[in-house]
Amino acid sequence: MGIFFESAQGVLIIILMVAVGYVLAGKGWFNENSTRLLAKLVTQIALPAYMIISITRDFSKRELYALLPDLRFPVISMMLLMILAWGLVYVLRIDPSRRGLFTSMFFNSNTVFVGLPINMAIFGSKSLPYVLVYYMANTTIFWTIGVYFIQRDGSVGEHLTFGMILRKIFSAPLIGFMIGVVLVLVNVHLPKFLNQTFTYLGGLTIPLSMLFIGVSVYNAGLKNMRLNRNSLGVLSGRFIFAPVLMILLVMHADMPTLMKQVFILQSCMPVMTNAPVVAKLYHADADFASIMVTETTLMSLIVVPIMMVLIQKVV
């Protein structure tokens, strides 16, 4: 029970920050523009700075080389989930207009806005390298295969060019990660003023992420949450099939125990917050995507403490 309560306290920190965002949104503090500004501050300013300072502070060249081969685990897991989702859309008789979106949400997880702060709250900063390894695989697959599936649902709308997809893959957080890696590999140390500046900016990542989620949950509307075969299918993918597959993949793998724990936890994070945005771009069912982001985000706050107890028993 100690593990459960320890995990629950980490999640409670997240819940309280999300609740602040939810309450402030209810009081009218945030509109569409300010919500978009929150997301930009996190993804384009705070998170890249956080990546640079964390990589240069916590890693050696040898440790970075050792991490790269472990990219295969999240990639294999997501490919297997994609195949499983293909079968489930027919078994569950998912509406043809939602099949691509269903598949994309089934195998991609929210590794930054939810996954990063939850792992940091539970495991501390030592979990960051493993969070980033999963993030690299997840963001690349979402902006290529995941977007392709969502695009198939839409009849009209703007189309992403190859250049646009590359810009999405090589996002500011990933570029921040790459800069940090290069600095470590060439053994360059940041001057004190840059180090301190990035530390202050990076410290905004977790609280701003949680405020954003709270605002997003409020805007989606709790009253819109409902359970049907579509939502239950996505929920089963995020919180049953994904962690079970990852457990089977890493259980006997030669890798640090903490990496196994982080990979399992990252695999059962909520639907990516980008899914509704992409769905709207392609005239797919953006409302369904928004509801699933809300449902899976709230559900993850219940699932994570339970998952931590299971992880301790099987890893």
Secondary structure, DSSP 4 states (H G I P E B T S, - for coil): -HHHHHHHHHHHHHHHHHHHHHHHHHTT---HHHHHHHHHIIIIIIHHHHHHHHHHHH--HHHHHHHGGGGHHHHHHHHHHHHHHHHHHHHTT--GGGHHHHHHHHH---TTTTHHHHHHHHH-GGGHHHHHHHHHHHHHHIIIIIHHHHHHH-SSS----HHHHHHHHT-HHHHHHHHHHHHHHTT----HHHHHHHHHHHTTHHHHHHHHHHHHHHHH-GGG----HHHHHHHHIIIIIHHHHHHHHHTTSSS-HHHHHHHHHHHT----THHHHHHHHTTS-HHHHHHHHHHHHHHHHHHHHHHHHHHHHH-
